[in-house]
Amino acid sequence: MGQIVATMKVFPKDIVISPNELKKGIKKNLPEDTSIYKIDEEPIAFGLIALILHIIMPDSGGKIDKVEEAIRRVRGISEVETLLVRRI
């Protein structure tokens, strides 16, 4: 079984939520067999900053859905959108 990299965009609920707090919460909530390769910050509007996550995970069915659910459970996250999935 190979691995994939999923690029996901994470939107915070409010501008008062620190991107660093979200990063810590996401890292704690991810399943054991996944890891974050890179995190970028993207200004959206009016001080709102979205996180662009590049997450490495096994290429198994339903894994992306589980990772999205784990990220959504983090306090302060409004929405998670998968932008791109590719094999490595």
C-alpha positions in Angstrom: 0.0 0.0 0.0 1.4 3.4 -1.0 0.9 6.9 0.5 -0.9 10.0 -0.6 -0.6 13.7 0.1 -3.9 15.5 0.6 -4.0 19.3 0.5 -6.7 20.7 2.6 -7.9 24.2 3.3 -9.1 24.8 6.9 -11.2 27.9 7.7 -11.4 29.2 11.3 -14.8 30.3 12.8 -13.5 33.7 13.8 -10.6 36.1 13.4 -9.8 36.0 17.2 -8.7 32.4 16.9 -5.0 32.2 16.5 -3.7 30.1 13.6 -1.1 28.7 16.0 -3.9 27.4 18.3 -5.5 25.7 15.3 -2.3 24.1 14.2 -1.7 22.6 17.7 -5.3 21.3 17.9 -5.0 19.8 14.4 -1.7 18.0 15.2 -3.2 16.5 18.4 -6.4 15.3 16.6 -4.9 13.6 13.5 -5.0 9.8 13.3 -1.8 8.0 14.3 -0.9 6.9 10.7 -1.0 10.5 9.3 1.5 13.3 9.5 1.6 17.0 8.5 4.2 17.6 5.8 3.7 21.4 5.6 1.3 24.1 6.8 0.8 27.4 4.9 -1.3 30.4 5.9 -3.5 32.1 3.4 -5.1 35.5 4.2 -8.8 35.4 3.3 -10.4 38.7 4.3 -10.7 41.2 7.2 -7.9 39.4 9.2 -9.3 35.9 8.6 -6.5 33.4 7.9 -7.1 30.0 6.4 -4.6 27.2 6.9 -3.5 25.1 3.9 -2.4 21.7 5.2 -0.4 19.1 3.3 -1.1 15.8 5.0 0.7 12.5 4.3 -1.5 9.4 4.9 -1.8 5.8 3.7 -3.6 5.2 0.4 -6.6 3.3 1.9 -10.3 3.8 1.3 -12.0 6.3 3.4 -8.9 7.7 5.0 -9.4 11.3 3.7 -12.9 11.3 5.3 -11.5 10.3 8.6 -8.9 13.0 8.5 -11.4 15.6 7.6 -13.6 14.5 10.5 -10.7 14.6 12.9 -9.9 18.2 11.8 -13.5 19.3 12.1 -13.6 18.2 15.7 -10.9 20.8 16.6 -12.4 23.7 18.5 -12.5 26.9 16.4 -12.6 25.3 13.0 -15.5 26.2 10.7 -14.9 24.3 7.6 -12.5 21.8 5.9 -12.1 21.5 2.2 -10.0 19.0 0.4 -8.3 20.7 -2.5 -6.0 18.1 -4.0 -5.0 14.5 -3.5 -2.0 12.9 -5.1 0.2 9.8 -4.7 3.8 9.9 -3.5 
